[in-house]
Structure formats: C-alpha cells, structure tokens
Amino acid sequence: MTTPHRLFGCLAILLLGCAAAPEVGHPDAAADLSSAPDLSVKSDGSVGPDGAAGDGGGCIGLSECSCWDRRASCQPIAESCWCPMPKCGPGACICGGGSFLGCAPQASGCAATVHCLPAGRPGPQNDKGCIGCAYQNGCDQAFAQMVGTCTGQKGRLDLFSCTKNPACVTDCINKLARCEDIGCGLCSACGCAFNGPFETCYFACVK
C-alpha cells in the first residue's frame, strides 16, 4: 500500500522532471547554446563540423540564382548594381549591370557589395566566403589594370613610365580613387598642362 509520503515524493519528482525540460519553441529552450551548430566555413566551402551544413551552410560555390533562392541563409556578393531579376525571378531593379561574384553564409557577415578602386579587381573568396579587392604589386601589372578600367583616359598617359621609383608609382596607381582624377599632364600631344591627383602623385615619385 502506498503511503501519503511516498505518493507525495513521486509527484514531486515528476513535477521537477517537467520543469527541467523546456517546451520546444519556448524562449528558454534556446538558452543553452553549447549544442549550437558550428557555422565556421571549411576550406572546401562547407559549413559545420565534418562538412555538415549548419544554418546557412553550403552557400559557397552556389550559382547566383541558387544563392538568391537561399538568401535567408546565404548572402549573394556582387558588384554595385547587380540585379538578379529577371534571371532569377520576376521583378526589376533600379539599376543593373554589376556582376555576381560569389555566395557566402549569412553567418559570415560578409559585405554584400564589392567596390574596388580603378586598379583593383575582386579577389577570391576567403575562408569565411567573403570577397575583397586585390591589387597588383608590380608597377606594369597595376598600370595595365588601371587603364583596363579607365579606358577613356588611356590616351592621357602615353608618357607614363614605371622606370623610376616603381614602388612609389605603383602606390599612386593603386590609390587612384576614380578615373576622373587622371588629368592630362602625362599626355605628349594633348596640349594640356593640367595635373590631376594621379599626376601630382606620380611626379612626386619621379622628381
């Protein structure tokens, strides 16, 4: 026969057991983060331990439309004015023409837009999936990238040379903020003596 004391003890154990197990979906259920999924990005682009995809995993390497479809967990990374419409769905954008560069987990916190200076180019994704700008260390290579962007100013640079103080000149190239900062001070046939910020920097290197 069960005594009142034993019956009370059993009820107490059952009540404590219920209090220790938070209801699924209740805010207290998320308080312990010790078992949260590992969102670190692996070298192969996977997310989570042993390549298992966590929240936002498996984003690196996705095509632009696949990344756009999974934007709740994945972050499209693109140049200014990239527009996924209408290629990836119905709709339109205010501007267009930018290129899609890659896809990263939202958990990585990558910048969504990559804007490089004229001599820079978007670089490869890092281990988090983020993309930055890459600049050339060699003067000739940096100059080629700059004029590849500033094609309209190429005729103003026919007297440009990497012969003197190339490290300093390379720094001028890589720091060029916009193509319009190239004047005509390095043009042999322009009949112009206007030096923009680029020539001012260049002449300070080669004087």
MARDO-717178 format. One record per atom (N, C-alpha, C): chain; atom name; x, y, z. Coordinates in pm, whole numbers, plus 32768, in hexadecimal, padded with zeros to 4 digits. Layout:
N
[A; CA; [X; Y; Z]],
...
This chain:
207
[A; N; [8055; 7F88; 8000]],
[A; CA; [8000; 8000; 8000]],
[A; C; [8058; 807C; 8000]],
[A; N; [803A; 80DA; 7FAC]],
[A; CA; [808C; 8154; 7FA0]],
[A; C; [8065; 81B8; 800B]],
[A; N; [80CA; 81E4; 8058]],
[A; CA; [80B0; 8245; 80C2]],
[A; C; [80A6; 82D0; 8087]],
[A; N; [8062; 8330; 80CE]],
[A; CA; [8059; 83BA; 809B]],
[A; C; [80E1; 83F8; 8083]],
[A; N; [8146; 83D8; 80D7]],
[A; CA; [81CC; 8413; 80C6]],
[A; C; [820D; 83E4; 8044]],
[A; N; [8201; 835E; 8026]],
[A; CA; [823C; 832A; 7FAB]],
[A; C; [81F4; 8363; 7F30]],
[A; N; [8170; 8371; 7F38]],
[A; CA; [8124; 83AA; 7EC8]],
[A; C; [814C; 843A; 7EAF]],
[A; N; [815F; 8487; 7F18]],
[A; CA; [818B; 8513; 7F0A]],
[A; C; [8216; 851B; 7ECD]],
[A; N; [8270; 84BE; 7EF5]],
[A; CA; [82F8; 84BD; 7EBE]],
[A; C; [82F9; 84A2; 7E2A]],
[A; N; [82A5; 8443; 7DFD]],
[A; CA; [829E; 8425; 7D6D]],
[A; C; [826A; 849B; 7D1D]],
[A; N; [8202; 84DF; 7D50]],
[A; CA; [81CC; 8553; 7D0C]],
[A; C; [8234; 85C2; 7D01]],
[A; N; [8283; 85D5; 7D6B]],
[A; CA; [82EB; 863C; 7D6A]],
[A; C; [8353; 8621; 7CFF]],
[A; N; [837C; 85A2; 7CF1]],
[A; CA; [83E0; 857D; 7C8C]],
[A; C; [83AA; 8597; 7C00]],
[A; N; [832B; 8573; 7BE7]],
[A; CA; [82EF; 858A; 7B63]],
[A; C; [82E8; 861E; 7B41]],
[A; N; [82C3; 8671; 7BA4]],
[A; CA; [82BA; 8701; 7B8D]],
[A; C; [8342; 873E; 7B6F]],
[A; N; [83A9; 8713; 7BB9]],
[A; CA; [8431; 8746; 7BA1]],
[A; C; [8462; 871C; 7B17]],
[A; N; [8441; 86A1; 7AEE]],
[A; CA; [846B; 8672; 7A6A]],
[A; C; [842E; 86C5; 79FC]],
[A; N; [83B0; 86EC; 7A08]],
[A; CA; [8370; 8740; 79A3]],
[A; C; [83AC; 87CB; 79A1]],
[A; N; [83CD; 8803; 7A14]],
[A; CA; [8406; 888A; 7A1A]],
[A; C; [848F; 888F; 79DC]],
[A; N; [84D9; 8820; 79DF]],
[A; CA; [8562; 881F; 79AC]],
[A; C; [8567; 8811; 7915]],
[A; N; [84F9; 87F0; 78D3]],
[A; CA; [84F7; 87DC; 7841]],
[A; C; [84A2; 8847; 7801]],
[A; N; [84E1; 88B5; 77CD]],
[A; CA; [8494; 8923; 7791]],
[A; C; [8442; 88F1; 771B]],
[A; N; [83CF; 892A; 770A]],
[A; CA; [8378; 8909; 769A]],
[A; C; [83BA; 8933; 7618]],
[A; N; [83B1; 88E0; 75B1]],
[A; CA; [83EA; 8900; 752E]],
[A; C; [83AB; 8980; 74F8]],
[A; N; [83FE; 89DF; 74D0]],
[A; CA; [83CB; 8A5D; 749D]],
[A; C; [83C3; 8AC8; 7507]],
[A; N; [83CE; 8AA4; 7584]],
[A; CA; [83CC; 8B07; 75F0]],
[A; C; [8451; 8B50; 75F3]],
[A; N; [8456; 8BD3; 7613]],
[A; CA; [84D6; 8C1C; 7614]],
[A; C; [8541; 8BDB; 766A]],
[A; N; [851A; 8B9A; 76DA]],
[A; CA; [857E; 8B5C; 7730]],
[A; C; [85C2; 8AE7; 76ED]],
[A; N; [8584; 8AAE; 7686]],
[A; CA; [85BE; 8A3A; 7643]],
[A; C; [863C; 8A5F; 75F8]],
[A; N; [8650; 8ADF; 75D4]],
[A; CA; [86C6; 8B0A; 7589]],
[A; C; [8731; 8B45; 75E3]],
[A; N; [871E; 8B3F; 7666]],
[A; CA; [877C; 8B80; 76C1]],
[A; C; [8803; 8B3B; 76C1]],
[A; N; [8808; 8AB6; 76B2]],
[A; CA; [8885; 8A6C; 76B3]],
[A; C; [88B8; 8A61; 7625]],
[A; N; [8928; 8AAA; 7607]],
[A; CA; [895E; 8AAB; 757F]],
[A; C; [89D1; 8A4B; 756E]],
[A; N; [89E9; 89F6; 75D1]],
[A; CA; [8A5C; 899D; 75C9]],
[A; C; [8A52; 8939; 7557]],
[A; N; [89D5; 891B; 752D]],
[A; CA; [89C3; 88BC; 74BF]],
[A; C; [899E; 8900; 743C]],
[A; N; [89B3; 8986; 7433]],
[A; CA; [8993; 89CF; 73B8]],
[A; C; [89EA; 899E; 7346]],
[A; N; [89B9; 899D; 72CB]],
[A; CA; [8A09; 896B; 725A]],
[A; C; [8A84; 89C1; 7241]],
[A; N; [8AF0; 8982; 721A]],
[A; CA; [8B6D; 89C8; 71FA]],
[A; C; [8B5E; 8A06; 716F]],
[A; N; [8B60; 8A8D; 7167]],
[A; CA; [8B4E; 8AD1; 70E7]],
[A; C; [8BD2; 8AFC; 70A9]],
[A; N; [8C42; 8ACE; 70DF]],
[A; CA; [8CC2; 8AF3; 70A3]],
[A; C; [8CCC; 8AB6; 7018]],
[A; N; [8D07; 8B02; 6FBC]],
[A; CA; [8D0F; 8AD7; 6F31]],
[A; C; [8D8F; 8A88; 6F1B]],
[A; N; [8D84; 8A13; 6EE3]],
[A; CA; [8DF7; 89BF; 6ECA]],
[A; C; [8E3B; 89E7; 6E47]],
[A; N; [8EB3; 89B2; 6E31]],
[A; CA; [8EFF; 89D4; 6DB8]],
[A; C; [8EB8; 89A7; 6D39]],
[A; N; [8E63; 8941; 6D45]],
[A; CA; [8E1A; 8912; 6CCE]],
[A; C; [8D98; 895D; 6CB8]],
[A; N; [8D7E; 89C2; 6D0C]],
[A; CA; [8D05; 8A13; 6CFC]],
[A; C; [8C8F; 89DF; 6D4B]],
[A; N; [8C9C; 896C; 6D8B]],
[A; CA; [8C2D; 8939; 6DDB]],
[A; C; [8C2A; 897E; 6E62]],
[A; N; [8BBB; 8970; 6EA8]],
[A; CA; [8BAB; 89B0; 6F29]],
[A; C; [8B81; 8948; 6F8E]],
[A; N; [8BBD; 894C; 7005]],
[A; CA; [8B97; 88F1; 706F]],
[A; C; [8BFF; 8884; 7081]],
[A; N; [8BF8; 8839; 70EE]],
[A; CA; [8C5C; 87D2; 7109]],
[A; C; [8C5B; 8764; 70A0]],
[A; N; [8CD3; 8739; 7077]],
[A; CA; [8CE2; 86CC; 7017]],
[A; C; [8C96; 86E6; 6F95]],
[A; N; [8C8C; 8766; 6F6F]],
[A; CA; [8C4B; 8787; 6EF2]],
[A; C; [8BB4; 8787; 6EF8]],
[A; N; [8B79; 8772; 6F6F]],
[A; CA; [8AE7; 8774; 6F79]],
[A; C; [8AB5; 8802; 6F70]],
[A; N; [8A48; 8815; 6F28]],
[A; CA; [8A13; 889C; 6F15]],
[A; C; [89C3; 88C7; 6F8E]],
[A; N; [89E6; 893B; 6FC8]],
[A; CA; [8999; 8973; 7034]],
[A; C; [8939; 89DA; 6FFB]],
[A; N; [8905; 8A31; 704E]],
[A; CA; [88AD; 8A9C; 701E]],
[A; C; [88FE; 8AF8; 6FC5]],
[A; N; [88E2; 8AFE; 6F46]],
[A; CA; [892E; 8B51; 6EEA]],
[A; C; [899D; 8B06; 6EA5]],
[A; N; [89AA; 8A84; 6EBC]],
[A; CA; [8A16; 8A36; 6E82]],
[A; C; [8A02; 8A19; 6DEF]],
[A; N; [8A6F; 89EF; 6DAD]],
[A; CA; [8A68; 89C8; 6D22]],
[A; C; [8A50; 8A38; 6CC1]],
[A; N; [8A75; 8AB3; 6CE9]],
[A; CA; [8A5A; 8B27; 6C93]],
[A; C; [8AC9; 8B3E; 6C2D]],
[A; N; [8B45; 8B2B; 6C58]],
[A; CA; [8BB6; 8B48; 6C00]],
[A; C; [8BB2; 8AEC; 6B86]],
[A; N; [8BBC; 8B29; 6B12]],
[A; CA; [8BB9; 8ADC; 6A96]],
[A; C; [8B31; 8AD9; 6A52]],
[A; N; [8AC9; 8B0D; 6A96]],
[A; CA; [8A46; 8B0F; 6A58]],
[A; C; [8A41; 8B74; 69E5]],
[A; N; [89F0; 8B58; 6981]],
[A; CA; [89DA; 8BB7; 6915]],
[A; C; [898A; 8C2D; 6949]],
[A; N; [8983; 8C98; 68FB]],
[A; CA; [8940; 8D10; 692C]],
[A; C; [88AD; 8CF6; 694A]],
[A; N; [8868; 8CAB; 68F8]],
[A; CA; [87D9; 8C93; 6910]],
[A; C; [87C4; 8C34; 6985]],
[A; N; [881A; 8BD0; 6993]],
[A; CA; [880F; 8B76; 6A06]],
[A; C; [882B; 8BC1; 6A87]],
[A; N; [888C; 8C1B; 6A83]],
[A; CA; [88AC; 8C6B; 6AF8]],
[A; C; [8838; 8CC9; 6B19]],
[A; N; [87FF; 8D05; 6AB2]],
[A; CA; [878E; 8D60; 6AC6]],
[A; C; [8716; 8D16; 6B00]],
[A; N; [86FF; 8C9C; 6AD2]],
[A; CA; [8690; 8C4D; 6B05]],
[A; C; [86A3; 8C29; 6B98]],
[A; N; [8721; 8C22; 6BC4]],
[A; CA; [873D; 8BFB; 6C4F]],
[A; C; [876D; 8C73; 6CA2]],
[A; N; [8740; 8CEB; 6C7E]],
[A; CA; [8775; 8D63; 6CBE]],
[A; C; [8750; 8D70; 6D52]],
[A; N; [86F4; 8D1D; 6D84]],
[A; CA; [86D9; 8D1E; 6E13]],
[A; C; [8752; 8CEB; 6E61]],
[A; N; [87A3; 8C96; 6E23]],
[A; CA; [881A; 8C61; 6E66]],
[A; C; [889B; 8C7F; 6E1B]],
[A; N; [8891; 8CA6; 6D9C]],
[A; CA; [8907; 8CC3; 6D4A]],
[A; C; [8908; 8D55; 6D1F]],
[A; N; [897F; 8D8D; 6D10]],
[A; CA; [8990; 8E19; 6CEB]],
[A; C; [89CB; 8E25; 6C5F]],
[A; N; [897F; 8E56; 6BFC]],
[A; CA; [89BD; 8E71; 6B7A]],
[A; C; [8A21; 8EE4; 6B87]],
[A; N; [8A95; 8ED6; 6B4A]],
[A; CA; [8AF9; 8F40; 6B48]],
[A; C; [8B0C; 8F6B; 6AB7]],
[A; N; [8B05; 8FED; 6A9E]],
[A; CA; [8B06; 901C; 6A14]],
[A; C; [8B41; 90A7; 6A0A]],
[A; N; [8B5B; 90D2; 698F]],
[A; CA; [8B81; 915C; 6976]],
[A; C; [8B07; 91B5; 6984]],
[A; N; [8B1F; 9238; 6988]],
[A; CA; [8AB1; 9297; 698F]],
[A; C; [8A52; 9282; 6919]],
[A; N; [89D2; 928D; 6934]],
[A; CA; [8969; 9284; 68CF]],
[A; C; [8956; 91F8; 6895]],
[A; N; [8984; 9190; 68DB]],
[A; CA; [895F; 9109; 68B1]],
[A; C; [88C8; 90FA; 68C5]],
[A; N; [8886; 90C1; 6864]],
[A; CA; [87F5; 90AE; 686C]],
[A; C; [87D3; 901D; 684A]],
[A; N; [879A; 8FD3; 68A9]],
[A; CA; [8777; 8F47; 688C]],
[A; C; [86F9; 8F37; 6839]],
[A; N; [86B5; 8FA5; 681E]],
[A; CA; [8638; 8FA0; 67D1]],
[A; C; [864F; 8FCD; 6740]],
[A; N; [8611; 8F92; 66DE]],
[A; CA; [85AE; 8F27; 66E6]],
[A; C; [85EA; 8E9A; 66E0]],
[A; N; [8670; 8E90; 66DD]],
[A; CA; [86AF; 8E0D; 66CE]],
[A; C; [8687; 8DAD; 673D]],
[A; N; [8681; 8DE1; 67B8]],
[A; CA; [8668; 8D89; 682B]],
[A; C; [85DA; 8D94; 6861]],
[A; N; [8583; 8DD8; 681A]],
[A; CA; [84FA; 8DE5; 6847]],
[A; C; [84B9; 8E61; 6810]],
[A; N; [843A; 8E70; 6824]],
[A; CA; [83F3; 8EE6; 67F1]],
[A; C; [8419; 8F63; 683D]],
[A; N; [8412; 8FD3; 67FA]],
[A; CA; [842F; 9052; 683B]],
[A; C; [8493; 90A3; 67EC]],
[A; N; [84BA; 9114; 6823]],
[A; CA; [8519; 916E; 67E3]],
[A; C; [856A; 91B6; 684E]],
[A; N; [85DA; 91F3; 6826]],
[A; CA; [8631; 923C; 6882]],
[A; C; [863E; 92CC; 6853]],
[A; N; [8665; 9322; 68AF]],
[A; CA; [867B; 93AE; 688D]],
[A; C; [86F0; 93BC; 682E]],
[A; N; [8759; 936D; 6845]],
[A; CA; [87CC; 9371; 67E9]],
[A; C; [87F9; 92E2; 67CE]],
[A; N; [884E; 92D2; 676B]],
[A; CA; [887F; 924E; 6747]],
[A; C; [8908; 9258; 6707]],
[A; N; [8942; 91E6; 66E9]],
[A; CA; [89C3; 91E4; 66A5]],
[A; C; [8A35; 91AE; 66F9]],
[A; N; [8A27; 91AF; 677E]],
[A; CA; [8A91; 9177; 67D2]],
[A; C; [8A96; 90E0; 67C9]],
[A; N; [8B0A; 90A7; 67E4]],
[A; CA; [8B1B; 9016; 67DA]],
[A; C; [8B07; 8FD2; 6861]],
[A; N; [8ACD; 8F5C; 685E]],
[A; CA; [8AC7; 8F05; 68D3]],
[A; C; [8B51; 8ECA; 68E8]],
[A; N; [8B84; 8ECD; 6966]],
[A; CA; [8C0D; 8EA2; 6982]],
[A; C; [8C15; 8E20; 69D0]],
[A; N; [8BB4; 8E06; 6A25]],
[A; CA; [8BBA; 8D8E; 6A76]],
[A; C; [8B4A; 8D8A; 6ADB]],
[A; N; [8B4A; 8D1F; 6B28]],
[A; CA; [8AE2; 8D08; 6B8B]],
[A; C; [8B24; 8CDD; 6C0D]],
[A; N; [8AF5; 8D13; 6C7D]],
[A; CA; [8B30; 8CF6; 6CFF]],
[A; C; [8AC2; 8CDE; 6D66]],
[A; N; [8AE0; 8C99; 6DD2]],
[A; CA; [8A7D; 8C89; 6E3C]],
[A; C; [8A5A; 8D10; 6E7A]],
[A; N; [89DC; 8D27; 6E99]],
[A; CA; [89B4; 8DA1; 6EDE]],
[A; C; [8A00; 8DAF; 6F61]],
[A; N; [8A1C; 8D3D; 6FA2]],
[A; CA; [8A60; 8D40; 7023]],
[A; C; [8AED; 8D7A; 701B]],
[A; N; [8B27; 8D80; 6FA3]],
[A; CA; [8BAE; 8DB7; 6F94]],
[A; C; [8BB1; 8E4E; 6F9D]],
[A; N; [8B40; 8E90; 6F86]],
[A; CA; [8B3C; 8F22; 6F8F]],
[A; C; [8B89; 8F69; 6F22]],
[A; N; [8B92; 8F2F; 6EAC]],
[A; CA; [8BDC; 8F6C; 6E3D]],
[A; C; [8B92; 8FE6; 6E07]],
[A; N; [8BDF; 9045; 6DD0]],
[A; CA; [8BA3; 90B6; 6D8A]],
[A; C; [8B5E; 9082; 6D0D]],
[A; N; [8AE6; 90B4; 6CF2]],
[A; CA; [8A9A; 9084; 6C7F]],
[A; C; [8ACB; 90C0; 6BFC]],
[A; N; [8B09; 9136; 6C03]],
[A; CA; [8B37; 917A; 6B8A]],
[A; C; [8BCE; 9190; 6B90]],
[A; N; [8C11; 9170; 6B23]],
[A; CA; [8CA2; 9186; 6B18]],
[A; C; [8CBA; 91F5; 6AB4]],
[A; N; [8CF8; 9261; 6AE1]],
[A; CA; [8D18; 92D2; 6A89]],
[A; C; [8DAE; 92EB; 6A91]],
[A; N; [8DF5; 92CF; 6A25]],
[A; CA; [8E86; 92DE; 6A22]],
[A; C; [8EAD; 9362; 69E1]],
[A; N; [8F21; 9397; 6A08]],
[A; CA; [8F5B; 940B; 69C5]],
[A; C; [8F82; 93E2; 6936]],
[A; N; [8F9C; 9442; 68DE]],
[A; CA; [8FB4; 9420; 6851]],
[A; C; [901F; 93B5; 683A]],
[A; N; [9088; 93B3; 688B]],
[A; CA; [90F3; 9350; 6875]],
[A; C; [90D8; 92CB; 68BA]],
[A; N; [906A; 92BF; 6901]],
[A; CA; [904C; 9244; 6949]],
[A; C; [8FEB; 91EB; 68FF]],
[A; N; [8FEA; 916F; 6926]],
[A; CA; [8F8D; 910D; 68F1]],
[A; C; [8F59; 90B8; 6965]],
[A; N; [8EDC; 908A; 695E]],
[A; CA; [8EAC; 9030; 69C8]],
[A; C; [8F06; 8FB6; 69D4]],
[A; N; [8F2D; 8F97; 6A4E]],
[A; CA; [8F84; 8F26; 6A65]],
[A; C; [8F36; 8EA6; 6A80]],
[A; N; [8F7C; 8E3A; 6AA0]],
[A; CA; [8F37; 8DBB; 6ABF]],
[A; C; [8EF5; 8DC2; 6B47]],
[A; N; [8E96; 8D68; 6B5F]],
[A; CA; [8E55; 8D62; 6BE2]],
[A; C; [8EB8; 8D30; 6C4B]],
[A; N; [8EAE; 8D6B; 6CC4]],
[A; CA; [8F03; 8D3B; 6D31]],
[A; C; [8EC0; 8CC6; 6D77]],
[A; N; [8EF9; 8C99; 6DE8]],
[A; CA; [8EC4; 8C22; 6E28]],
[A; C; [8E3A; 8C35; 6E64]],
[A; N; [8E0C; 8CB3; 6E71]],
[A; CA; [8D84; 8CCD; 6E9F]],
[A; C; [8D22; 8CDB; 6E2B]],
[A; N; [8D58; 8CE4; 6DB2]],
[A; CA; [8D03; 8CF9; 6D3D]],
[A; C; [8CFE; 8D89; 6D0F]],
[A; N; [8D42; 8DE3; 6D58]],
[A; CA; [8D3E; 8E72; 6D35]],
[A; C; [8D9D; 8E8F; 6CC0]],
[A; N; [8D81; 8EFD; 6C7B]],
[A; CA; [8DD1; 8F26; 6C07]],
[A; C; [8DFF; 8FB5; 6C1A]],
[A; N; [8E7F; 8FCE; 6C05]],
[A; CA; [8EB7; 9054; 6C0A]],
[A; C; [8EF4; 9079; 6B85]],
[A; N; [8F3F; 90E6; 6B83]],
[A; CA; [8F7F; 9114; 6B08]],
[A; C; [9013; 90EF; 6B09]],
[A; N; [9045; 90C6; 6A96]],
[A; CA; [90D2; 90A1; 6A87]],
[A; C; [9118; 9108; 6A2F]],
[A; N; [9192; 912F; 6A57]],
[A; CA; [91E1; 9191; 6A0D]],
[A; C; [9269; 9156; 69EC]],
[A; N; [929F; 917D; 697A]],
[A; CA; [931F; 9147; 694C]],
[A; C; [9394; 918B; 6992]],
[A; N; [93FC; 913D; 69AF]],
[A; CA; [9476; 9174; 69EB]],
[A; C; [94D6; 91A8; 6980]],
[A; N; [94CE; 9170; 6908]],
[A; CA; [9525; 919C; 689C]],
[A; C; [94EE; 9218; 6857]],
[A; N; [9545; 9276; 6835]],
[A; CA; [951A; 92F5; 67FA]],
[A; C; [94D5; 92E1; 6774]],
[A; N; [9512; 9295; 671B]],
[A; CA; [94D7; 9281; 6696]],
[A; C; [9450; 923C; 669E]],
[A; N; [9445; 91DA; 66F6]],
[A; CA; [93C7; 9191; 6705]],
[A; C; [935A; 91EB; 6740]],
[A; N; [9382; 923C; 67A4]],
[A; CA; [9321; 9299; 67E1]],
[A; C; [92F2; 9300; 677B]],
[A; N; [934F; 9332; 672A]],
[A; CA; [932B; 9395; 66C3]],
[A; C; [92CB; 9359; 665D]],
[A; N; [92E6; 92DC; 6634]],
[A; CA; [928F; 9299; 65D4]],
[A; C; [9201; 928A; 660B]],
[A; N; [91F6; 926A; 668B]],
[A; CA; [9171; 925C; 66C7]],
[A; C; [912B; 92E4; 66CF]],
[A; N; [9178; 934C; 66EF]],
[A; CA; [913D; 93D1; 66F9]],
[A; C; [9106; 9400; 6673]],
[A; N; [9156; 93F5; 660A]],
[A; CA; [9126; 9425; 6587]],
[A; C; [90BB; 93C7; 654E]],
[A; N; [90B9; 934B; 657E]],
[A; CA; [904E; 92F1; 6556]],
[A; C; [8FC7; 9320; 658A]],
[A; N; [8FCA; 9367; 65FB]],
[A; CA; [8F50; 93A4; 6631]],
[A; C; [8F39; 942D; 65F5]],
[A; N; [8FA4; 947D; 65F2]],
[A; CA; [8F9A; 9509; 65C3]],
[A; C; [8FBE; 9511; 652F]],
[A; N; [8F77; 94CA; 64DB]],
[A; CA; [8F99; 94C6; 644C]],
[A; C; [8F91; 9550; 640B]],
[A; N; [8F37; 95A4; 643B]],
[A; CA; [8F29; 962A; 63FF]],
[A; C; [8F9E; 9685; 641D]],
[A; N; [8FED; 9666; 6483]],
[A; CA; [9061; 96B9; 64A7]],
[A; C; [90E5; 9681; 6473]],
[A; N; [90E1; 9612; 642E]],
[A; CA; [915E; 95D2; 6402]],
[A; C; [91B1; 962F; 63AB]],
[A; N; [9171; 967D; 6354]],
[A; CA; [91BB; 96D9; 62FC]],
[A; C; [9202; 9748; 6347]],
[A; N; [91DE; 975E; 63C4]],
[A; CA; [921F; 97C7; 6413]],
[A; C; [929C; 9795; 645B]],
[A; N; [92BD; 9717; 6446]],
[A; CA; [9328; 96DA; 6496]],
[A; C; [939A; 96A3; 6440]],
[A; N; [93AC; 96D9; 63C7]],
[A; CA; [9413; 96A1; 6370]],
[A; C; [94A1; 96BE; 639F]],
[A; N; [94B4; 971D; 63FA]],
[A; CA; [9538; 9739; 6431]],
[A; C; [9550; 96F2; 64B7]],
[A; N; [94EF; 96A4; 64E0]],
[A; CA; [94FD; 965D; 6560]],
[A; C; [956C; 95F6; 6556]],
[A; N; [95B7; 95E4; 65C3]],
[A; CA; [9623; 9581; 65C6]],
[A; C; [9632; 9547; 6653]],
[A; N; [9655; 94CA; 6659]],
[A; CA; [9672; 9487; 66D9]],
[A; C; [9707; 9481; 66F3]],
[A; N; [9758; 94C7; 66A3]],
[A; CA; [97EA; 94BB; 66AC]],
[A; C; [9820; 94F3; 672F]],
[A; N; [97F2; 9569; 6756]],
[A; CA; [9826; 95AA; 67CF]],
[A; C; [97CA; 9590; 6846]],
[A; N; [9807; 9566; 68B4]],
[A; CA; [97C0; 9553; 6933]],
[A; C; [973D; 9504; 6922]],
[A; N; [9745; 948C; 68EA]],
[A; CA; [96CB; 9441; 68C9]],
[A; C; [9672; 9422; 6942]],
[A; N; [96AC; 940D; 69B8]],
[A; CA; [965A; 93EF; 6A2E]],
[A; C; [9601; 9466; 6A51]],
[A; N; [9639; 94DD; 6A4A]],
[A; CA; [95EE; 9557; 6A67]],
[A; C; [9582; 956E; 69FD]],
[A; N; [95A5; 955A; 697F]],
[A; CA; [9546; 956D; 6911]],
[A; C; [94D3; 9508; 691C]],
[A; N; [94F6; 948C; 6940]],
[A; CA; [948F; 9425; 6952]],
[A; C; [942D; 944E; 69BE]],
[A; N; [9460; 948A; 6A28]],
[A; CA; [940A; 94B9; 6A94]],
[A; C; [93A9; 9524; 6A61]],
[A; N; [93DB; 957E; 6A0A]],
[A; CA; [9384; 95E4; 69CE]],
[A; C; [9315; 95A3; 697B]],
[A; N; [933A; 953C; 6930]],
[A; CA; [92D9; 94F6; 68DB]],
[A; C; [926C; 94B7; 6931]],
[A; N; [9296; 946D; 6996]],
[A; CA; [9236; 9423; 69E8]],
[A; C; [91DF; 947D; 6A3F]],
[A; N; [920E; 94F7; 6A58]],
[A; CA; [91C0; 9554; 6AAA]],
[A; C; [9164; 95AE; 6A57]],
[A; N; [916B; 95A5; 69D3]],
[A; CA; [9113; 95F7; 697E]],
[A; C; [9082; 95DE; 69A3]],
[A; N; [903D; 9646; 69CE]],
[A; CA; [8FB4; 9636; 6A00]],
[A; C; [8F4D; 962C; 6991]],
[A; N; [8F64; 9673; 6923]],
[A; CA; [8F04; 9671; 68B3]],
[A; C; [8F4C; 9698; 6834]],
[A; N; [8F1C; 966A; 67C4]],
[A; CA; [8F5E; 9684; 6744]],
[A; C; [8F65; 9719; 6725]],
[A; N; [8F03; 9765; 6753]],
[A; CA; [8F01; 97F5; 6739]],
[A; C; [8F74; 983F; 677D]],
[A; N; [8FBB; 97FC; 67D7]],
[A; CA; [902D; 983C; 681A]],
[A; C; [90AC; 9834; 67C6]],
[A; N; [90A4; 97FC; 674E]],
[A; CA; [9113; 97FF; 66F0]],
[A; C; [9103; 987A; 6697]],
[A; N; [9162; 98D6; 66A0]],
[A; CA; [915E; 994E; 664C]],
[A; C; [91A0; 9933; 65C6]],
[A; N; [91E2; 9999; 658E]],
[A; CA; [9224; 9984; 650D]],
[A; C; [92B8; 99A6; 6515]],
[A; N; [92EF; 99A7; 658E]],
[A; CA; [937C; 99CB; 659F]],
[A; C; [93DE; 9965; 656A]],
[A; N; [93B1; 98ED; 6549]],
[A; CA; [940A; 9887; 6512]],
[A; C; [93E9; 9869; 6480]],
[A; N; [93A7; 98C7; 643F]],
[A; CA; [9382; 98B7; 63B2]],
[A; C; [93DF; 990D; 635C]],
[A; N; [9422; 98CF; 62FB]],
[A; CA; [9483; 9918; 62A9]],
[A; C; [9442; 996F; 623F]],
[A; N; [93C8; 994F; 6216]],
[A; CA; [938A; 9997; 61A7]],
[A; C; [9307; 99D9; 61CD]],
[A; N; [92ED; 99E8; 624D]],
[A; CA; [926B; 9A1F; 6277]],
[A; C; [926B; 9AB8; 627E]],
[A; N; [92E1; 9AF5; 6280]],
[A; CA; [92E5; 9B87; 628E]],
[A; C; [92A8; 9BB4; 6311]],
[A; N; [92C4; 9B69; 6379]],
[A; CA; [9286; 9B84; 63FA]],
[A; C; [92ED; 9B70; 6468]],
[A; N; [92EA; 9BC7; 64CA]],
[A; CA; [9347; 9BBC; 653A]],
[A; C; [92FD; 9BA3; 65BD]],
[A; N; [9280; 9B79; 65B4]],
[A; CA; [9232; 9B65; 662D]],
[A; C; [9258; 9AE1; 666F]],
[A; N; [9284; 9AEA; 66EA]],
[A; CA; [92A5; 9A72; 6735]],
[A; C; [9233; 9A50; 6796]],
[A; N; [91FD; 99DA; 6786]],
[A; CA; [919B; 99A9; 67E6]],
[A; C; [91E3; 996E; 685E]],
[A; N; [9198; 993C; 68C0]],
[A; CA; [91D6; 98FE; 6935]],
[A; C; [9234; 988C; 6912]],
[A; N; [9217; 9842; 68A4]],
[A; CA; [926F; 97D4; 6880]],
[A; C; [92F8; 9806; 6854]],
[A; N; [92FB; 986B; 67FB]],
[A; CA; [937C; 989F; 67CE]],
[A; C; [93C8; 98E2; 6840]],
[A; N; [9383; 9926; 6897]],
[A; CA; [93C4; 9966; 6909]],
[A; C; [940E; 98FE; 695C]],
[A; N; [93CD; 988D; 6972]],
[A; CA; [940D; 981F; 69BB]],
[A; C; [9481; 97E5; 696C]],
[A; N; [946E; 97D1; 68EA]],
[A; CA; [94D4; 9797; 6894]],
[A; C; [9552; 97EE; 6891]],
[A; N; [9540; 9870; 6879]],
[A; CA; [95B4; 98C9; 686F]],
[A; C; [95FF; 98D4; 68F4]],
[A; N; [95B8; 98C5; 6964]],
[A; CA; [95FB; 98C8; 69E6]],
[A; C; [9656; 984E; 69F4]],
[A; N; [9634; 97E0; 69B2]],
[A; CA; [9686; 9765; 69B7]],
[A; C; [9702; 976F; 695E]],
[A; N; [96F5; 97AD; 68E9]],
[A; CA; [9761; 97A7; 6884]],
[A; C; [97B6; 9825; 687F]],
[A; N; [979B; 9888; 68D2]],
[A; CA; [97E6; 9907; 68CB]],
[A; C; [9878; 98F0; 68EF]],
